[in-house]
């Protein structure tokens, strides 16, 4: 899952970015409102962590612009003001959740996972597909009820595919889920990870649509 | 304690008493005048009635002795000056007489004497003056006694009237006393007597100023709390990352970050404290003559390591003009001012930049300038950079990110020293040049 972090304080931004990456998110960090809007335009992020006190364009302005433009991606606002009015303003402007500074990294990750889950229409904290279960909170996976060992990138890749069963994700789309701008993208990394996943889950679990991308099959009867 | 009511009562009663006394004196004088006229007439009448019959020579001791003090004394002489008659021999009266009215002073007091010639005899009637005075005094007394009797009643009346008159003051006092320290709305000014109105208006003006000061203070505290939250949040996150670290290298890195986060939080709290200390009216600091050139040299010595770490050429320009750049001020505050300006210049200048500092005497001013080769401040932002917690857009890029307090502190200190700050261009038209003009200390 790829997160856009809009935070103007260098220390907070660096720490949140590092913490979220440790929790398995791909993170892009921007330091002002204009840059946040530019990044949102790329439509590669799954959720936005938005500080309200951004320079150039405030968090509320960015949020308002998003919602007016029909962008419904989950937004979690960070605010240093704990006045109820500020939080209400943020929520009314279309935020899905908020955290008051200072906040806890674990709480931020948990809330982001909940937002992403709800954004995908799931209430339960487990992603399940066939015999594969993913627990985003703990980065644990199970296959046929047995613990399955996955690298963070493998987990992220599988998570992206399972989140949209039946949809074909291109290599670029998958890379977007795996890497922030700052991360060096290894060539063929997606293929390497897919190969590893197939070895662990069986060749049929992830299907290759040649020249287009990869998908996990929609479990037809169960989805009716 | 002084009391308007008591003072008014005392002075009004005193005034009244003086009035009564004046009335008494007036009555007395007037009455005495009338008594004089009346008694003089009586004396004349008496002498006239005595001239009807001649008198035989007085035999010593004869006469109606034992008459009262107030009684008239009659003397009769013959043409040769032989006393024929003396009504009260024990009285000592002059033996000779001047015709008409005279005032005579004897050991027994003042006498009013009327003498007239009747045939061969001189008739003289004398009356003691104290009789007249007594009459006048009793008349005066009769006039003032009722007034004096009324004084206590008048006093009470005055007491009550003053109380009534002072009621608006008490209402104002009660209204002020009921206030909580945070209730700074103006007091009602309607239906107040014109004497109390200025007081209430002055109070309201004070309340308005207090309200402004309090709201500025509240804003400052809210801003300060907000600003402190940012570095504290960073420290909180950095501490969490240090906890999460699994390898020694990670932990070392996280702890180094945590340390710099703590340094930032400490610096901010120190700056907030400096700003609070520079609030007008907080404390009077000793003022001494200070050589700004020497002060700038000390500050540059302190900041040299910071500058050399960025390979910035930081230097002090020797004054070309004669005259000592001496200002009168608080040495601690002025060091902070100079240090903040140079620190800003060094922080925001790119590596291998240059920062020039100078302090020189210009007529009746001492001019401190700090010029750099940094990004400068666009003219439309220049008035706002002195606001607390204002950070220009230019200050956002790069790793240098100030607290937004440095220039606010500089401004406060400059204001306190009667100095003006002008932001302009830096070295060779690039960067920022800060000019602070102090009034020169009197030589």
Interface residues (C-beta under 8 A of the other chain):
Chain A: X8 X9 X10 X11 X12 X14 X15 X16 X18 X19 X22 X31 X32 X55 X56 X80 X81 X101 X102 X103 X104 X105 X106
Chain B: X226 X229 X230 X231 X232 X233 X234 X235 X236 X237 X238 X240 X241 X244 X257 X260 X261 X264 X391 X393 X396 X397 X399 X401
